[in-house]
Amino acid sequence: MPKLRLMPRDEEFFDLLERAANNALEGIKRLQDMIEHYENPQEKLERVHDSEQEGDEITHGMARKLSKTFITPMDREDITALSSALDDIVDFAEGAAETMVLVKIDQPTHFAIEMVRNLVAAAEEVSIAVSYLRDLKDPKQHIIAVHALENKGDSLWREAFANLFEENVSPLTAMKWKEIYEQLEEALDACEKVSDIVEETVLKYA
């Protein structure tokens, strides 16, 4: 017997959420390209900025859609929280990229490279998990993966932070990288927040 669907169908909400998730992934990949191939950082910052602008447009489109829709396929609060967290991923990615240019980073650290690779992996899992909302598929394996990557990110952040207090690191350099590391960690936290909302929503309606 087919499962009874209680959620009204409005594909545009799912389209917007999937666009936001894919855009967040693209923004993180652009940040990765900037950090791993640190040539012309200003030019690469602009590409990350383009993703941030696209994220803002999607978020505003979602808000307009919500204002015109009486019955939504998920709780309005869940849609708003999910849209906001997806936008946060790109905002923090842009913040990290912008800080690197503003404080004139000469060369990324190996900690930054590892952190952004871990962040890309989390954003990939998030993008898949968000796509599962459309048909209420079980996102468990992707949620577990995001949590594992977030735990790995916490360990990377602690190691990177501790390294800033080594004798060969100047106070100014430590201050610059502390800001960048924190923004990378915030982007990862936003990925985990998205995965939590997806999990709760599927459990609520499945």
HELIX and SHEET records of a PDB file:
HELIX    1   1 GLU A   11  GLU A   36  1                                  26    
HELIX    2   2 PRO A   41  LYS A   68  1                                  28    
HELIX    3   3 ARG A   76  LEU A  102  1                                  27    
HELIX    4   4 HIS A  110  SER A  131  1                                  22    
HELIX    5   5 TYR A  132  ASP A  135  5                                   4    
HELIX    6   6 LYS A  140  ASN A  163  1                                  24    
HELIX    7   7 PRO A  171  TYR A  205  1                                  35    
END                                                                             
